[in-house]
Amino acid sequence: MLAPIPDLEVFEDLHRYRYQGRWLPFSVSSIASPATAYEREQFKRTQHIWEPRGNAVHAFCEALLTSEALPNTDYDDWTDALQDCWLLKESETIAVEYRLCDARKGVGGSFDFLLRSPSGKVVLGDLKTVGSAERVDTRKPATAQLGGYLAMLIDHHPKLTVDWCYTLVSGPGRYRLIQQEPDECLGAWVDAWDVFRLDNCPF
């Protein structure tokens, strides 16, 4: 398993990170997927639906990858599909729910999994849950978000080489794996950071 980054703390109830005693003001997801005021209102309005589902399915995925007892959830259609995912079933776990930071940018974040696939490739992954089987096909990959995690992995673990990035989309009764080149994800992260920096630090 990948050793944790020293002096990096996460406060789950606040959704905040602190590194070497300094609070990090930004998150990878807020930079990679900025939301409009309308979208934020929609997220808040539907939070009671997507948040418990996301938390439960993520916890199930973590238990699956760490060989812990699988928790009972109210989302069997989602978790049953995850148990059929070849990537999760056949790979060796390197890290799960791993905390990262970029102190220079003031960014913190956690990726869902880092695995060694059956072919020996190291793959970085992010799990997304959706509310319908149809949305499994239309959910966009977490390109920039994966790029943010990858950039921080390179900073903290420079000897580790990631071969592929995956977005794992989990829906009721089915899943979908979206594979991307690491360079594509890194490029998307750089672009997202540039836009974010210009919008928030115009000078």
C-alpha positions in Angstrom: 0.0 0.0 0.0 1.1 3.6 -0.7 2.4 5.4 2.3 0.3 8.4 3.4 1.7 11.9 2.9 3.1 13.1 6.3 1.5 16.2 7.9 -1.6 16.1 5.7 -4.9 16.1 7.5 -8.5 15.8 6.2 -11.5 17.1 8.1 -14.4 15.1 6.6 -17.2 17.1 8.2 -15.7 20.4 6.8 -14.6 18.9 3.5 -11.3 20.7 4.1 -7.6 19.7 4.1 -4.7 21.0 6.2 -1.1 20.5 5.3 1.7 21.2 7.8 -0.7 23.2 9.9 -1.9 25.3 7.0 -5.5 25.2 5.7 -5.7 24.5 1.9 -8.5 26.7 0.5 -9.3 24.8 -2.7 -10.3 21.3 -3.6 -9.5 19.4 -6.8 -13.2 18.9 -7.7 -14.0 22.6 -7.3 -11.3 23.5 -9.8 -11.8 20.6 -12.2 -15.6 20.9 -12.2 -16.6 24.5 -11.4 -20.4 24.9 -10.9 -22.6 27.9 -11.8 -24.9 29.4 -9.2 -27.8 27.5 -10.8 -25.9 24.2 -10.7 -25.0 24.7 -7.1 -28.6 25.3 -6.3 -29.5 22.1 -8.1 -26.8 20.1 -6.2 -28.2 21.4 -2.9 -31.8 20.7 -3.9 -31.0 17.1 -4.8 -28.3 16.5 -2.2 -30.5 14.2 -0.1 -30.6 11.8 -3.1 -27.1 11.8 -4.5 -25.0 12.2 -1.3 -26.1 9.1 0.7 -25.9 7.1 -2.5 -22.4 8.3 -3.3 -21.2 7.8 0.3 -22.6 4.3 0.4 -21.3 3.1 -2.9 -17.9 4.6 -2.3 -17.7 2.9 1.1 -18.6 -0.4 -0.5 -16.0 0.1 -3.2 -13.3 0.8 -0.6 -14.3 -2.4 1.4 -14.2 -4.4 -1.8 -10.7 -3.2 -2.6 -9.3 -3.6 0.9 -10.9 -7.1 1.4 -12.9 -5.9 4.3 -16.4 -7.1 5.2 -18.8 -5.6 2.6 -21.3 -3.3 4.2 -25.0 -3.6 3.7 -26.5 -0.7 1.8 -29.8 0.5 0.3 -28.1 0.5 -3.1 -27.7 -3.1 -4.0 -28.3 -2.4 -7.7 -25.2 -0.2 -7.7 -23.0 -2.4 -5.5 -23.9 -5.6 -7.3 -22.7 -4.0 -10.5 -19.4 -3.0 -8.9 -18.8 -6.6 -7.8 -18.9 -7.5 -11.5 -16.3 -4.9 -12.5 -13.3 -6.8 -13.8 -10.9 -3.9 -12.9 -11.9 -4.1 -9.2 -12.1 -7.9 -9.1 -8.8 -8.7 -10.8 -6.4 -5.9 -9.8 -4.0 -5.5 -6.9 -4.8 -2.5 -4.6 -2.0 0.1 -4.2 -4.1 2.8 -2.5 -7.8 3.6 -1.7 -9.3 6.9 -0.7 -5.8 8.4 -0.8 -5.2 12.0 0.4 -3.2 14.4 -1.7 -2.2 18.0 -1.7 -0.5 20.7 -3.7 0.7 23.2 -1.1 1.8 25.8 -3.7 -1.6 26.0 -5.2 -3.4 25.5 -1.9 -5.3 22.4 -3.2 -6.3 19.2 -1.5 -8.1 16.1 -2.7 -8.6 12.4 -2.4 -8.7 9.9 -5.3 -10.8 6.7 -5.0 -8.3 4.0 -6.1 -4.9 3.2 -7.4 -4.5 -0.3 -8.7 -2.2 -2.6 -10.5 -4.2 -4.3 -13.3 -3.9 -7.9 -14.3 -1.5 -6.9 -17.1 0.8 -5.1 -14.6 -0.3 -1.5 -15.5 -0.8 1.0 -12.7 -4.1 2.7 -13.0 -5.6 5.7 -11.2 -9.4 5.8 -10.8 -12.3 7.9 -9.8 -15.7 6.4 -9.0 -18.9 8.3 -10.0 -22.4 7.2 -9.2 -25.4 8.1 -11.3 -29.1 7.7 -10.7 -30.2 5.8 -13.8 -28.9 3.1 -16.2 -29.2 5.6 -19.0 -26.9 8.1 -17.3 -24.2 5.4 -17.2 -23.7 6.0 -20.9 -23.8 9.8 -20.9 -21.8 10.6 -17.7 -18.6 12.4 -18.8 -15.2 11.2 -17.6 -13.5 12.9 -14.7 -10.7 14.0 -16.9 -9.4 17.1 -15.2 -10.1 15.7 -11.8 -8.0 12.7 -12.5 -5.3 15.0 -13.9 -5.3 16.9 -10.6 -4.8 13.8 -8.6 -2.1 12.6 -11.0 -0.2 15.9 -10.8 -0.1 15.6 -7.0 0.9 12.0 -7.2 3.8 12.9 -9.4 4.9 15.6 -6.8 4.7 13.3 -3.8 5.7 10.0 -5.4 7.9 10.8 -8.4 9.1 7.2 -8.8 5.5 6.0 -9.3 4.4 5.7 -13.0 0.7 5.8 -13.8 -0.1 4.0 -17.0 -3.9 4.7 -17.4 -6.6 6.8 -15.8 -10.1 5.4 -15.4 -13.5 6.9 -14.6 -15.7 4.2 -13.2 -19.3 5.1 -13.6 -21.7 3.1 -11.3 -25.4 3.0 -12.0 -28.3 0.7 -11.1 -27.6 -2.7 -12.6 -24.6 -1.6 -14.7 -21.2 0.0 -14.7 -18.9 1.6 -17.3 -15.2 2.1 -17.4 -13.8 5.1 -19.3 -10.1 4.8 -20.0 -7.9 7.8 -20.7 -4.2 8.6 -21.3 -2.5 10.2 -18.3 -1.2 13.0 -20.4 -4.8 13.9 -21.5 -5.8 14.2 -17.9 -2.8 16.2 -16.9 -3.5 18.6 -19.8 -7.1 19.0 -18.8 -6.0 19.8 -15.2 -3.5 22.4 -16.3 -6.3 24.1 -18.4 -8.8 23.9 -15.6 -6.3 25.5 -13.1 -5.5 28.3 -15.6 -9.2 29.1 -15.9 -9.7 28.9 -12.2 -6.6 31.1 -11.4 -7.7 33.8 -13.9 -11.2 33.8 -12.4 -10.1 33.9 -8.8 -6.7 35.7 -9.0 -7.1 38.1 -11.9 -4.0 40.1 -10.9 
